[in-house]
């Protein structure tokens, strides 16, 4: 008996293709907290509410619009997720990663995954953009647990280059071209929804973490599983617990994301133009 994951993914893909006959994205983008404005820059865009897609999870978090935007950058077809769901909302790891699987199954050859994150590295400032070079999955879960769907990928996928080194080089050049300062570092995923304690942040820094958040890693794992290359970008929307005296809040995250949306959109737009030529 086949695992039910693949038919459910294909049901979403079929709805999208029915709305956009002949549309096969070359690039996929997942937009994190407060970073959805990029989706509005796509040309000839068609927006599909997540609720129109079977089994597609919808977010309950402010700053996550909940729509799939299919459009173009020049001649390059792009599919963007404005908003995502998280494990802490009560979804299973497989549900959290399901939308990323749909983007990959739809045809995206490269996935750019973005998030809002807390800065662990004391050299980082609020509003910095960080290219993710690697991650630490300390969330306590993995979206590949359970029966493996061999048609999607291997039982034990390699994660040596979960974040594509060649695309990272392109991202560096794109940042230089648009005059955006780009940090680099390791992203740590925890389950949330509570923010970390100062002791936990000291531990994560000792382990080699530079930024911490509650998303991204499940999506990266399933993209790697499906053989799709990934680039990760974190917006450092706050300094993690114990670094500043300020209490952490989601309002601060949203406010900072809004302040950097112009430079973020400029960088992401240039990067997609540049990376499209390599995939």
N, C-alpha and C positions, 0 to 999 in steps of 0.2 A: 504494500500500500504506500502510495507516495505521500511525502510530507506536505501538509496543506499550505506551507508558506509560499511556494512558487505560484500556485493558482491565484492566491490573494494579491500577490504583487502584480501579476499579469492582469488581473481585473482592473486595478488602478491604471495601469499602462494603457489598457484598451479604452477606458473612459477619456483619458488625455488625448489619445490618438483620434478618437471619434470627434473631439472638439477641434483638433488641429491636424487634419489629414496631411500626411507627408512630413510632419515636424519630427525631426530626430535631433536632439540637442547634442552639440559637440562638448559643451561645458555645463557643469552643474554648480550651483552656489547655494550654500545654506547660510542664512543671515541670522545672527544671534541677537541678543537683547538690545533693542533700540537701534539696530543697524539695518533695518528693513528698507531704508530710503533708497538704497542702490537699485532695488527692483523697479523703481519708477523711472530709471534712466534707460531701460530697455526699449527698443523701437518695435513698432508693430506688435505690441504686447497683448497677450490674452491672459486674463487673471481667472483662476479657478479656485473657489473656496474649498478648503480642505474637507468641508462637510459634504461636498459633492463627490468625493472619492471614497469608494468602499474600503472600510477598515483603516482609513487614514486617520491617525490620532489628531485631536485638536487641542491647542494649548489653553490653559486657564491663566496664564501669566501675562501681566501688563507689559507691553513692548513687543509682543509676538503676534503679528497681524493674523496669521493663519490663512495664507493664500499662496497658491502656486502660480508663479508668473512665468509664462513662456514668451520669449521674444528674441530679439536680435541685437548684437553689437556689430554694426556693419553687416557683413554677410554671414557672420557666425551665429548659429542658433544656440541660445542659452536658456536653461531652465533654472529659476531661482525660487527657493523656499523663503518666504517672508515670515519667519517665525518657526519655532520647533517645540517639541514637547520634551519633558524631562522625567527621569525616574522618580523624582520626589513628588511628582503630581499623581503618582499612583499607577503609572503605566509599567508594564513589564519591560525588561531590557530589550526583548524582541520587538515590542511595539515602539519603543524609543528609536530603534534603528530602522524600522520599517520604511519611513519616508526616504532615507538615504538609499535603501535598496531599490525603491521605485525609480529614483533619479538615475541610478546606474543601469537598471534594466531598461529604462527608456532609451538609453544609448549614450549617456555622457561618458566620455573617455577620461575626463579629469574633473575632480570635485574640489572646489575651494570651500572650506568649512571655517566659519568665523564665529567668534564668541566674545562676550564680555567677561573679563577675568579680574581677579584680585592680584595685585603685584606682590610677589614674595621677595624677589630680588630688590635689595635696598637701593640699587642704582636706578631703578625704574621710577618714573613719575606718572601721576594721574594724567590720562590722555595719550600715553605712549601706545604705539602699535608694535606688536611683537610677532615675528614669524616663528611658528612652532617648529622646532627642529626635532623634537621627540616628545614622548609623553610617559607619564607614570599613571597606570590605571589602579588607583586606590579606592575605586568606587565600591568594590565588593561584589561586582557582577560583570558578566561578559555576555554580549548578545548572541554569541554562538553556542551557548549552553543549550543542550537538547539535541534532537536528531539533526544530522547534517543533510542539507539539500545539495547533493553532488552536482546537480546542474548549475548551481550558483558558485560553488567553489570547494576547495579541499577541506577535509576534516580539520587539519592542523595548518592553518595558513601562516606563512612567514611574515614577521613584523619588523624585519631588519631595517627596511626602508619604508616604514608606514607613511612618512612624509617625504615625498619624492625629492631627492637631492637636486636633480636637474631643474625642476620647477622652482626650488628655493633659490637657485642662482638667477633664474628669470625674475623672481620677485624682488631680489636685491637690486637688480638693474632697473626694474620698473619704479621702485621707490626712489632711486637716485634721479631718474628721469623726471619725476613729478615733484622733487624736492621734499619728499616725506622722510622723516627720520624713522628708521626701522630697527627695533631691537630684535634680538633673537634669544630663544630659550626653550626650556622644557615646561610643558603644560602638565599640571597635576589634576586629575579628575577625582572628585569626591561625590558622594551621592546627594548632599544637601538634605533639606533646604536650609538648615541652620548654617550660618557662617562659621568659619573655623575659630578655634580658641587661639590665643597667642602661643600656647605651648604646641599646639598642632602646627602652627606656621613655622615655629623654630624647627620642629621635626622635619617638615617638608623642605625647608631650606637646606638642612643637613643632608637630606636624601638627594639633593640636586635639583629641586623644583625652582622655577623662576616665576610662574604664575599659576593660579589655582581657580578652578571653576567646576561647574556641575553639568557639563555637557560635552559634546564634540567627540570624545573617545569612542563611544558606541558606534557612531557614524563612521569614524576612521576605520574601526575594526571590520565592519561589514563591507566597506569599500575595498579594503585590502583583500578581504575574502573573495570578492568578485573580480579582482584584478584591475581595479580602477585606481589611477594615481591620485594622490591627495596633496593639497597645500592647506596649511592651517594658519589663520591669522587671529590673534587675540587683541582686543582693545582693553588696555589696562584702565578700568573704570574706577578703581579705588585701590588704596593701599591696604594690604591684608592686615588682620588683627595684630595688634602689638607694635606695628610700625608707626602708625600715627595715633594720636589720642582720640581721634574722631570715631564715633560709633558707626558701624556699617549699616547701610540701608539700601534697599532696591531703588529708592528715589535717587540716591547719589549715582548709582549705576546708570539709570536712564538719563540723568542730566548730563553726565560726562559723555555718554554715547552720542547724545544730541549735539554736544559741542564739537566733537571730532568727526561728525558725519561727513562734512565736506572733504576733508583730507582723506578720510577712509574711502569714500566713494571715488575720489580721484585716483587713489592708489589701486583700488580693486578694478576700476574700469581699465586703467592702463595695463595692469597685470593680465587681465583676461584677454585683452587685445594681443599682448606679447606671447602669452602661453598658448593661445589658439594656434599659433604657427608651429608649435612643437608637438602637438598631439594628433 
